[in-house]
């Protein structure tokens, strides 16, 4: 074998082994520490969510396959949005039932964005949610979002069809920035008490008393954890090999 070819192949093998050990170390960490930025939602196979990009047209009064709620004061129960208006104000869709809460004018090709007015109560929020059932109790699942914004949000997984009570079976709080983040929570259906293993996944966008708050969602995913890791691992290996091949070609 040509010495140069042998050395090149040895270098590739060494880097693959190093990368593999590195990825194994990462995957043994908590999923929320992973914050994986590799595989995009649009390329995620076996995504269990319907309409994961929250698409809707300018004549829709709901977001297909999703429900939406909002309140300006959770303590008083003031306001309860269930639909979006067809009226467009300053490039935003009004919401029906309460003022100061808006969503993107339409979302056929772009990303979903929700807005909460500047002077909203500090406990004001707008939440989107979707319910799933008949999950495998022996598996672990990942709820993932690609988001950016200027406020606090929570990702919650509740038993049954609830979006507030009792205590969620999985949740985490995140502070948004203008840079896209990949955020995730995980749970096991074995923690549920209902026979049909029904859960409701939700993202809650809170107000920001200093400014109008916004949350931009670029995609959502709900997938079995082992499958998810395999896809991420395959993507990272393939991306690495492509980069290495480019580097090696430059060396030849």
C-alpha positions in Angstrom: 0.0 0.0 0.0 1.2 3.5 -0.8 2.7 5.1 2.3 0.8 8.3 1.8 -2.5 6.4 1.4 -1.7 4.3 4.5 -1.0 7.4 6.6 -4.1 9.1 5.4 -6.3 6.1 6.2 -4.7 5.8 9.6 -5.3 9.5 10.3 -9.0 9.0 9.4 -9.4 6.0 11.6 -7.7 7.7 14.5 -10.0 10.7 14.2 -13.1 8.5 13.9 -12.2 6.6 17.1 -11.5 9.9 19.0 -14.8 11.4 17.7 -16.7 8.2 18.7 -15.3 8.3 22.3 -16.2 12.0 22.5 -19.8 11.4 21.3 -20.2 8.5 23.7 -19.1 10.8 26.5 -21.6 13.5 25.4 -24.5 11.1 25.1 -24.0 9.8 28.7 -24.5 13.3 30.0 -28.0 14.7 30.8 -30.0 15.4 27.7 -30.6 19.0 28.8 -26.8 19.6 28.9 -26.5 18.3 25.3 -28.3 21.3 23.7 -27.6 19.6 20.4 -27.4 21.9 17.5 -26.7 19.3 14.8 -29.7 17.7 13.2 -32.4 20.3 12.2 -36.0 19.6 13.1 -36.9 19.4 9.4 -34.5 16.5 8.9 -35.7 14.6 12.0 -37.2 11.3 11.2 -40.1 9.8 13.2 -41.1 13.1 14.6 -44.4 12.3 16.4 -45.7 15.9 16.4 -48.3 17.0 13.8 -47.5 20.3 12.1 -44.1 20.6 14.0 -43.4 24.0 12.3 -46.7 25.5 13.5 -47.8 26.3 9.9 -51.1 28.2 9.2 -52.5 30.3 6.5 -53.8 33.9 6.5 -57.4 32.6 6.6 -56.9 30.1 9.4 -58.4 31.0 12.8 -56.5 28.1 14.6 -53.0 26.6 14.2 -53.7 23.2 12.7 -53.1 20.3 15.2 -52.3 22.8 18.0 -54.3 24.5 20.7 -53.5 28.0 22.0 -54.4 29.7 25.3 -53.3 32.9 27.0 -54.1 35.1 30.0 -53.2 38.5 31.2 -53.5 37.5 34.9 -53.3 33.9 35.8 -54.5 34.6 39.3 -57.8 36.1 38.2 -58.2 33.9 35.1 -58.5 37.1 33.1 -58.7 36.4 29.4 -58.7 33.0 27.6 -57.6 33.0 23.9 -58.7 30.0 21.9 -58.5 31.3 18.4 -56.5 33.7 16.3 -58.2 36.5 14.4 -57.9 37.1 10.6 -57.2 40.8 11.3 -53.7 41.8 10.7 -52.2 44.8 12.6 -48.6 45.9 12.0 -47.8 42.6 10.4 -49.2 40.6 13.3 -52.4 38.6 13.8 -54.6 39.6 16.6 -55.9 37.0 19.0 -59.6 36.7 19.9 -60.7 37.2 23.5 -57.9 39.4 24.9 -55.9 42.4 23.7 -52.1 42.6 23.5 -51.4 39.0 22.5 -50.4 38.4 18.9 -49.0 35.8 16.5 -47.2 36.1 13.1 -49.5 37.3 10.3 -49.1 33.9 8.7 -46.7 31.0 8.8 -46.8 29.1 5.5 -43.1 29.4 4.8 -41.6 31.3 7.7 -41.4 30.7 11.4 -44.1 31.0 14.0 -43.7 34.0 16.4 -45.9 35.0 19.3 -45.9 38.4 21.0 -47.1 39.6 24.4 -47.6 43.3 25.0 -45.2 45.4 27.1 -47.6 46.4 29.8 -49.0 42.9 30.4 -49.2 41.5 33.9 -45.9 39.9 35.0 -47.7 36.5 35.1 -49.2 37.0 31.6 -48.4 34.2 29.1 -49.4 32.6 25.8 -49.1 28.9 25.5 -49.3 26.4 22.6 -49.9 22.7 23.2 -50.5 19.3 21.7 -51.7 16.0 23.2 -50.3 12.5 22.6 -51.3 9.0 23.8 -50.4 5.3 23.7 -46.7 5.9 24.3 -44.5 2.9 25.1 -43.9 2.8 28.9 -40.6 1.2 28.4 -39.1 4.0 26.4 -37.9 7.5 27.1 -39.0 10.4 24.9 -37.5 13.8 24.0 -39.5 17.0 23.5 -37.3 19.4 21.6 -37.6 23.0 20.3 -35.5 25.4 18.2 -36.2 28.9 19.5 -35.1 32.4 20.0 -36.6 35.5 21.6 -36.3 38.0 24.4 -38.1 36.5 27.3 -38.5 33.5 29.6 -40.3 30.3 28.4 -41.1 26.9 30.0 -41.3 23.6 28.3 -43.8 21.4 30.1 -45.1 17.8 29.8 -48.3 17.2 31.8 -50.2 14.0 32.3 -53.5 13.8 30.5 -54.8 16.9 28.7 -53.8 19.5 31.4 -51.6 22.5 30.7 -51.4 23.8 34.3 -52.2 21.3 37.0 -51.2 19.1 38.7 -47.4 19.3 38.8 -45.9 18.6 35.4 -44.1 15.3 35.0 -41.3 17.1 33.2 -40.4 20.8 32.8 -37.6 23.2 32.4 -37.2 27.0 32.3 -35.2 28.8 29.6 -34.2 32.4 29.0 -34.3 33.3 25.4 -31.8 35.4 23.4 -31.6 36.7 19.8 -29.4 33.6 19.0 -31.2 30.4 18.2 -31.2 27.8 21.0 -32.0 24.1 20.9 -33.7 23.2 24.1 -35.0 19.8 25.3 -36.8 18.0 28.1 -37.2 14.2 28.5 -39.6 11.9 30.3 -40.6 8.3 30.7 -44.3 7.2 30.2 -43.8 4.8 33.0 -44.1 7.8 35.3 -47.8 8.2 34.2 -50.8 6.8 36.1 -53.3 6.8 33.3 -53.7 3.5 31.4 -53.6 5.2 28.0 -50.4 7.0 28.8 -51.7 10.3 27.5 -49.5 13.5 27.8 -49.8 17.1 26.8 -46.7 18.9 25.5 -46.6 22.7 25.8 -44.4 25.7 25.5 -45.3 28.7 27.6 -44.1 32.2 26.5 -44.1 34.7 29.4 -44.4 38.5 29.3 -41.4 40.8 29.7 -42.4 43.9 31.6 -39.7 46.1 30.1 -40.5 45.4 26.5 -42.9 43.6 24.2 -41.8 40.0 24.5 -41.6 37.7 21.5 -40.9 34.0 21.0 -39.8 32.7 17.6 -40.2 28.9 17.2 -38.3 27.4 14.2 -39.4 23.9 14.8 -40.6 21.4 17.4 -39.9 17.7 17.8 -41.2 14.8 19.9 -39.3 11.5 19.5 -38.2 8.4 21.2 -34.8 9.1 22.9 -32.8 6.1 21.5 -33.9 6.8 18.0 -33.1 10.5 18.4 -29.6 9.8 19.6 -29.0 7.4 16.7 -30.0 10.1 14.2 -27.8 12.7 15.9 -24.9 10.4 16.1 -25.2 9.5 12.4 -25.5 13.1 11.4 -22.4 14.1 13.4 -20.3 11.2 12.0 -21.4 11.9 8.4 -20.7 15.7 8.8 -17.3 14.9 10.3 -16.3 12.5 7.5 -17.4 15.1 4.9 -15.2 17.7 6.5 -12.3 15.3 6.8 -12.6 14.3 3.2 -12.5 18.0 2.2 -9.4 18.5 4.4 -7.7 15.3 3.0 -8.4 16.4 -0.6 -6.8 19.7 0.1 -3.7 17.8 1.4 -3.4 15.6 -1.7 
